[in-house]
Amino acid sequence: MKSKEDIYEKNKEALKKGKGFLEEFRKFITRGNVMDMAVGVIIGAAFQGIISSLVNDIIMPLISRITGGIDFSNWFLSLDGSHYKTLSAAKKAGAATLNYGTFITAVINFVLMALVIFIMIKFIGSISDHFKNEPEEAPKTKKCPYCQSEIPVGAKRCPMCTSMLESKQPEKG
C-alpha cells in the first residue's frame, strides 16, 4: 500500500507537468503568427458569407438566365431509381441523392473566393509597394575627372589613367 507521502509526491509531480504543459500552450497561443492566423480564419469565415451571397444571389441567377433558366441546385441524381422533380422533393421522400449541382455551385464558390483573395492581395501589395520608402543606395562608382572612366568611389588613383585623384574635381576649361 502506498503512503500518503508517495501519493502527495506523485500528485505534485503531475501538477508540475500540467503547469509545464499549460505554460507551453500559453506561449504557443500568444505567438504573433498564431494570433494572425486566428484573425485570418475569422475574417475568412465572414468573407465566405459574402462570397456565398455573391455566388448564390448574383452569379448563379445570371448563369441561369444566360443558360436559359438552368438551376444548378436541382441537378441531382436519385440513388433509389425514382424520379423527383426537385431536390427538395427527393429529400422530403427520404431518397438518397447525388447532388452534383450543389457541388458545381461549391466549385464556383471556391474559384470566386480564390479570385477575390488574389485580387485583394495584389491590391494590398501594390498599395504597400507605393508607400514603401526605400533609402537610395549610395553610388559605388564615380567618374575619373581626367579620363572619364568608371572607378570605385574610394579610389585615390585612377586605374585607367593612373592620375592621382583629389578630393575636389579639377576645373573644366
N, C-alpha and C positions, 0 to 999 in steps of 0.2 A: 504494500500500500504506500502511496506517495504522501510525503509530509506536506504540510501547509506551505512551508518554505519553498519546496520544489514547485508546487503549483503557482505560488506567487512569482517565482523567478521566470517560469515559462510564460506566464501572462505578461510579465514586464517585458520579456523578450519579444513577444508577439506584438505588443503595443508599440515598441520601438520600430519594428519592421513596418507596421501600419503607418506610423508617423513618417517614416522614410519614404514610403510609397506615396503618401499624400503630399509630402513636400516635393517629391519628384514630379507628381502630376500638376501641382500648382505652378512649378517652374515651366513645365511644358505648355500649359494652357495660357500662361501670361506672356509667352514669347510673342514678339510682334507678328511673325508670319502666320501663326495660328489665329490670332485675332483678325488679321487681314483676311484670311480665308473664311472665317466665320461671317464677317461683314459681306464678303463676296457672295457667299451662299445665300444669305438673307436677301441681298439686293437681287441676286439671280432668281430667287423664288418669286419675288414681287414682279420682276421683269417678265417672268414666264407668263404671268396672268395677262400682262399687256400683249405679249406676242400671241397667246391663245385667242384673245379677243380679236386681234388683227386678223388672224387666220380664219377663225370661225365666223366673225361678223362682217368682214370686209372682203378678204381674198376668196374664200370658198364661195360666197354668193356671186362674186364676179366670175369665177371659173364656171360655176353652174350656169350663169347667164350666157357666157361665151360658148359653152358646150351644149347649149340648148336645154338647160334645165336638169342636167345630171347632178344628182345629190350623192356625194361620196358616202355620207353617213348611212345610207341604205344599201350600200354594196356589201353583201354578206352571202355566205353560203351556209344553208341549214344542214347540219350534220345528221339529222334524223330522216332525211329524204323528203320531207314535206316542203311545200312551197308557201312562203309567207310574203305578204305584200310589203311589209316594213320590218325593220329590225326590232322595233318595239313590240310588234305583234308576235314575232318569233320568241322574244324574251318573255312576253306575257304567257305564251303557251308552254314555256319552260324548255324550249328546244335549245340544244347546244348549237352555237353558230361560230363560224369562222368569219370575223369582221375585218376583211381586208380593206374596206373603205375607211374605217376608223384608223387603220394602220397607215393608209395613204395620207390622211389628214395629219397624223403624228409625224410622218416624214416631212411633209410640207412645213409643219410647225418647227421641226428641228432645223431645216435648211434656212428658214426665215430667221430663226433665233441666231444661228451662226452668222448669217449675213449682217444682221443688225449689230451684233457684237463686233464683227470685223470692221464695219463702218465706224462704230464708236471708237474703237481702238485706234484706227487710222486718224480720225478727227482729233482725239486727245493727243496722239503722237505729234501731229502737225502743229497743234497749239503749243505743246511743250517745246518743240524744236524752235518755234518762232520766238519764244520768250527766254530761250537759253542764252546766257551771257557768257560765251566762251572767251577767255582772255586771248588777245592776239599773241601769237608766238613771236618771240624775238628773232630777228633775222640771224641766220647762221653764217651768211656770207656778205661780203661787200665788194665794191669795185676798186681795183687799184687806181689811184688818181693819175698814174703815169701811163700805164698800158691798157687800162680799162678791162682787165681780165678779172674773173670772179675769184676771190680769195677768202679764206676764213676770217671771221670778224676779229679774232685775237692776233692775227699775223702782224709781226713787226717788220718783216721783209717780204716783198712780193716774190713768190717762187717763179714767176714768169720772166720778169724784167730785172729781178734782184735789187730793186730800189728799196731804200730804207723808207719805211712808212712813218710819217709824222702824225701826231695827234690831230693836227689841223690839215685840212685839204689845201693843196697848193692853189694859188690863184690862177685862174684861166686867163690867158691873154694872148 
